[in-house]
């Protein structure tokens, strides 16, 4: 079922929540380190300017990589510039056309932080996601509780389950509703 998306966060707005003060209540290292290991291949879906992407890239060193998948080319351009300026060489920006991921990699971990509510065809997105997940791949799914109601979040969780994802456990993240899935 294709759902109409009324708003996609514009690339320039990411500066509002991709800033140093955010680490006080959402520290990427603390949130991600229990699930990510050195050498992992990670997909960061909807990375913004790389608030989670860059810490994930550090966590998977020396041999891991992070694919940053976004539908907005300008978002990926800014992410690439910031990442290169900070010395991250294991981040691969990848433009998503809204239909196919067009990625040949298989991932150990997927980060989907505050982005799924903007996906126009959620069912198709999840089918594409399954194609790039290794067996036992973990998916961290989080939505902002102010912007996404509990009912909407639960509807998304059910859609994940309907597509073969299994809940590992709920995760406590400030200002978020979050679940860890496994495929």
Long-range contacts (C-beta under 8 A, 24 or more apart in sequence): 1-123, 2-120, 2-121, 2-123, 2-124, 3-120, 3-121, 3-122, 4-120, 5-118, 5-119, 5-120, 7-118, 8-71, 8-72, 8-118, 9-48, 9-118, 10-72, 11-72, 11-74, 11-75, 11-78, 14-48, 14-49, 14-51, 14-75, 14-78, 15-49, 17-48, 17-51, 18-48, 18-49, 18-50, 18-51, 22-51, 25-174, 25-175, 26-173, 26-174, 26-175, 26-176, 28-52, 28-54, 28-55, 28-56, 29-55, 29-58, 29-59, 31-140, 31-171, 31-173, 32-56, 32-59, 32-111, 32-140, 33-59, 35-109, 35-138, 35-140, 35-180, 36-60, 36-109, 37-64, 37-108, 38-62, 38-63, 38-64, 39-63, 39-64, 40-64, 40-107, 40-108, 40-109, 41-65, 41-67, 41-105, 41-106, 41-107, 41-108, 41-109, 42-66, 42-67, 42-107, 42-108, 42-109, 42-110, 42-111, 43-67, 43-69, 43-103, 43-105, 43-107, 43-109, 43-110, 43-111, 43-129, 43-132, 44-68, 44-69, 44-110, 44-111, 45-69, 45-70, 45-110, 45-111, 45-112, 45-115, 45-129, 46-70, 46-71, 46-112, 46-113, 46-114, 46-115, 46-116, 46-118, 47-75, 47-79, 47-111, 48-75, 48-79, 49-75, 49-78, 49-79, 49-82, 50-79, 50-82, 50-83, 50-91, 52-111, 52-113, 53-79, 53-83, 53-91, 54-82, 54-83, 54-86, 54-88, 54-91, 56-111, 57-83, 57-88, 57-90, 57-91, 58-88, 60-90, 61-90, 64-90, 65-90, 65-91, 65-92, 65-105, 66-90, 66-91, 66-92, 67-92, 67-94, 67-103, 67-105, 67-107, 68-92, 68-93, 68-94, 69-94, 69-96, 69-101, 69-103, 70-94, 70-95, 70-96, 71-95, 71-96, 71-97, 71-98, 99-124, 100-128, 101-128, 101-129, 101-131, 101-132, 103-132, 105-132, 106-132, 106-133, 106-134, 107-132, 107-133, 107-134, 107-137, 108-134, 108-137, 108-138, 109-137, 109-138, 109-139, 109-140, 110-137, 110-138, 110-139, 110-140, 111-140, 112-139, 112-140, 112-141, 112-142, 113-140, 113-142, 113-176, 114-142, 114-143, 114-144, 114-147, 114-176, 116-141, 116-143, 116-156, 117-143, 117-147, 117-148, 117-152, 117-156, 122-156, 122-159, 123-159, 123-163, 126-159, 126-160, 126-163, 126-165, 127-163, 130-163, 130-164, 130-183, 133-183, 135-183, 136-182, 136-183, 137-182, 137-183, 138-168, 138-180, 138-181, 138-182, 139-165, 139-180, 139-181, 139-182, 139-183, 140-171, 140-178, 140-180, 141-178, 141-179, 141-180, 141-181, 142-171, 142-173, 142-176, 142-177, 142-178, 142-179, 143-176, 143-177, 143-178, 144-175, 144-176, 145-175, 145-176, 145-177, 146-175, 148-177, 150-177, 153-177
